[in-house]
Amino acid sequence: MLGLFQGKDRLIVHGKAPYNAEPPLDRLRAAFLTDQADFYVRSHGDIPDLDADSYRLTVDGMVAVPLDLSLADLKTRFAHVTVTAVMQCAGNRRADMLAVAPVSGDPWAPGAIGNAEWTGVRLADVLHAAGIDADDERHVAFESHDRIADTDTRFGASIPLAKALAPETLLAFAMNGEPLAPEHGHPLRVVVPGFAGIRSPKWLARITVQDRPSDNPMQTDDYKLFPPDVTAETADPTHGLTIEAMPLNSAICEPARGATLKAGRHAIRGYAIASDRAVARVDVSTDGGHNWAQARIERDPDAPYAWTFWEIERELTTGEHELAVRAWDSAGQTQPAAPDDTWNYKGYLSAAWHRVRVTVA
């Protein structure tokens, strides 16, 4: 498996088996569309070696016409659609919660995120071809070819039928105009814009329409949000909040945490994301949040699920500075000030002000 990643030595590796890695933040911020080589990798087990020519996708469950489709069938029977959207791990920025108290999972910095043009076919078109009855109480479950680490269980998850039928939800076979790389789901993956990456399974094998969420342990037990008083020993997954839509978030990508800078004017750059809402404003502070200035924002109005880039120039004097950023969305909502406010033992949905300390000599 590691041979797949010989060209990925530029990533910050959190684990090799399963392979989990994120890019340095300056490279993440270098381009509006994140190159596959710079896109974070989140794996829950093995990375299957699948042949596109022999690949098959099963569509079954509560449908009138079960389907057995090759990749060629998908490409020829259904219209191709391209959607620009962020993919983000539910544990993105977990390291900030780890600084408050111990948490489980990889210590992701703000790099467990990327923005890409995903090309494929609408999941809705495939479901309609299977004779789906659009019942709002139903769910669409996914099963993948990869197996969860240290188990014989295939990876699985599900989304509500309403999101499955949304025009932005895809079965994608290309990323930024190129076939999916093995680590990003070759030959076919689900892309569910606005939802946590766990809801966009890679290496897709089966789609099942059913009257309940998936019973896969990744759906029933993991990716649940708990209050701060709950521990690994006391957590009851049936009482946890299932993580689907991602919260408003922002991060400083440049300068890097711990950087030493010369006194003078410096550009501060980063990203912001608001799922299906627009990022309306980004504020940046150079004194830990006592005073704020508005950054210039750059977004594509035709890509509501893409991220927003922001940038500001500020004069930095000699000494220690705590840079901070907070975003506001179109509903007038903003981020909590400290990771303590939303800390949970799994470190999910870390979305407090992002803070970066720098030294100015």
JOLINSUL-V695670 format. One record per pair of residues at least 4 apart in sequence whose C-alpha atoms are under 6 Angstrom apart, sorted by the first residue. I is the first residue (numbers start at 0). GAP is how many residues later the second one is. D is the distance in Angstrom with one decimal. If there is no record, write none. Layout:
# JOLINSUL-V695670
i=<I I>
gap=<GAP GAP>
d=<D D>
This chain:
# JOLINSUL-V695670
i=<10 10 10 11 11 11 12 13 13 14 14 17 17 17 18 19 19 19 20 20 21 21 21 22 22 24 25 25 32 32 33 33 33 38 39 43 43 44 44 44 45 47 50 51 54 55 55 56 56 56 56 57 57 57 58 58 58 58 58 59 59 60 60 60 61 61 62 62 62 63 63 64 64 65 68 72 73 79 79 80 80 80 81 81 82 82 83 83 83 83 84 84 84 84 84 85 85 85 86 86 86 87 87 87 87 88 88 88 89 89 89 90 91 91 91 92 92 92 92 93 93 93 93 94 94 94 96 96 96 97 97 102 102 102 103 115 116 116 117 117 118 118 119 119 119 120 120 121 122 122 123 126 127 137 137 137 138 138 138 138 138 138 138 138 139 139 139 139 139 140 140 140 140 140 141 141 141 141 141 142 142 142 143 143 143 143 144 144 145 145 146 146 146 147 147 147 155 156 156 157 157 168 168 169 169 170 170 171 171 172 172 172 173 173 173 174 179 179 180 181 184 184 184 187 187 188 188 188 188 189 189 190 191 193 193 193 194 194 194 195 195 214 216 217 220 222 223 223 223 223 224 224 225 227 227 229 229 230 247 247 248 248 248 249 249 250 250 250 251 251 252 252 253 253 256 256 257 257 258 259 259 259 260 261 261 262 262 262 262 263 263 264 264 265 265 266 266 267 267 268 268 269 269 270 270 270 271 271 272 273 273 274 275 277 277 278 278 279 279 279 280 280 281 281 281 281 282 282 282 282 282 282 283 283 283 283 284 284 284 284 284 285 285 286 286 287 287 287 294 294 294 295 295 296 296 297 297 297 298 317 317 318 318 319 320 320 321 321 322 322 323 323 324 324 325 326 327 327 327 328 334 335 336 336 337 338 338>
gap=<10 11 12 9 10 11 8 6 7 4 5 25 26 27 24 21 22 23 19 20 18 89 90 15 88 228 227 228 82 83 80 81 82 75 72 104 105 102 103 104 100 98 4 135 15 13 14 11 12 148 149 9 10 148 7 8 147 148 149 6 148 147 148 149 147 148 67 68 69 66 67 65 66 64 4 4 4 40 41 38 39 40 36 37 34 35 32 33 219 222 30 31 108 220 221 28 29 220 26 27 110 24 25 108 109 23 107 108 106 258 259 257 16 18 20 15 16 17 257 13 14 253 256 12 13 14 242 246 250 4 5 242 243 244 242 60 58 59 56 57 53 55 51 52 53 49 50 48 47 48 41 5 4 23 72 73 20 21 22 70 71 72 73 74 18 19 21 68 69 16 17 66 67 73 14 15 16 64 65 13 62 63 11 59 60 61 58 60 8 9 6 7 8 5 6 7 60 57 62 55 56 22 23 20 21 18 19 16 17 7 14 15 4 5 6 5 4 6 5 4 4 17 18 15 16 12 13 14 15 10 11 9 8 51 81 82 49 50 51 48 50 5 4 4 16 20 16 17 18 19 15 16 14 115 116 4 5 4 25 26 23 24 102 21 22 19 20 103 17 18 16 17 14 15 99 100 99 100 99 98 99 100 99 98 99 53 54 55 97 51 52 49 50 47 48 45 46 43 44 41 42 39 40 37 38 39 35 36 34 4 5 30 29 51 52 49 50 48 49 50 46 47 12 13 44 45 9 10 11 12 42 43 8 9 40 41 4 6 7 38 39 36 37 34 35 34 35 36 15 16 17 14 15 12 13 10 11 12 9 42 43 40 41 39 36 37 34 35 32 33 30 31 28 29 27 7 4 5 6 4 17 16 15 16 14 4 13>
d=<5.9 5.4 4.6 5.3 5.2 5.8 4.2 5.4 5.4 5.2 5.1 5.6 5.8 4.9 5.7 5.2 4.9 5.9 5.6 5.3 4.3 5.3 5.6 5.6 5.8 4.8 5.5 6.0 5.3 5.0 5.7 5.3 5.7 5.7 5.4 5.4 6.0 5.5 4.6 4.2 5.7 5.8 6.0 5.7 5.7 5.4 4.6 5.7 5.0 5.2 5.7 5.7 4.7 4.7 5.5 4.9 5.9 4.8 5.9 4.8 4.9 4.9 4.8 5.9 5.1 5.7 5.7 5.3 5.0 6.0 4.7 4.6 5.8 5.8 5.6 5.7 5.9 5.4 5.0 5.6 5.5 5.6 5.4 4.3 5.6 5.3 5.6 4.3 5.8 5.7 5.6 5.8 5.8 4.6 4.3 5.5 4.2 5.2 5.7 5.5 5.8 5.9 4.2 5.8 5.3 5.7 5.7 5.0 5.4 5.6 5.7 4.8 5.5 5.7 5.0 5.3 4.6 4.6 5.6 5.5 5.2 5.2 5.8 4.7 5.5 5.6 5.6 5.9 5.9 5.2 5.6 4.8 5.3 5.5 5.0 5.9 5.7 4.8 5.9 4.8 5.3 5.0 5.4 3.9 5.4 5.6 5.4 4.5 5.1 5.7 4.4 5.5 5.2 5.5 5.7 4.5 5.8 4.4 4.7 5.9 5.4 5.9 5.8 5.7 5.4 5.5 5.7 5.7 4.6 5.8 4.1 5.7 5.1 5.4 5.4 5.5 5.8 5.7 4.8 4.5 5.6 5.0 5.4 5.4 4.4 4.8 5.6 5.8 5.7 5.9 5.4 4.1 5.5 5.8 5.9 5.6 5.4 5.7 5.2 5.9 5.4 5.8 4.9 5.8 5.1 5.7 4.7 5.6 5.4 5.9 5.8 4.8 5.2 4.3 5.0 5.8 5.8 4.8 5.5 4.8 5.4 4.2 4.7 5.6 5.8 5.8 4.3 5.5 5.4 4.6 5.4 4.9 5.6 5.6 4.4 6.0 4.9 4.2 5.6 5.6 5.8 5.9 5.1 4.9 5.2 5.9 5.0 5.1 4.8 5.8 5.4 4.9 5.4 5.8 4.8 5.9 5.8 5.7 5.8 4.3 5.7 5.4 5.1 5.6 4.0 5.5 5.6 5.4 5.9 4.4 5.8 4.6 5.5 5.2 5.0 5.6 5.7 5.0 5.1 6.0 4.7 5.7 4.7 5.4 5.3 5.7 5.2 5.7 5.6 5.3 5.4 5.4 4.2 5.3 5.5 5.7 4.3 5.7 5.4 5.8 4.4 6.0 5.5 5.6 4.5 5.9 5.9 5.1 4.8 6.0 5.8 5.8 5.7 5.6 5.4 6.0 4.4 5.6 4.9 5.2 5.8 5.1 5.8 5.6 5.9 4.4 5.9 5.5 4.6 5.9 5.7 5.4 5.4 5.4 5.7 4.6 5.3 5.8 4.6 5.5 5.0 5.7 4.4 5.9 5.4 4.8 5.8 5.8 6.0 5.4 4.8 5.5 5.4 5.7 4.3 5.7 5.0 6.0 4.7 4.8 5.3 5.9 5.1 4.7 5.7 5.4 5.7 4.4 5.5 5.0 5.5 4.4 5.5 5.5 5.2 5.7 5.9 5.4 4.5 5.5 5.4 4.7 5.3 5.2 5.2 5.8 5.2>
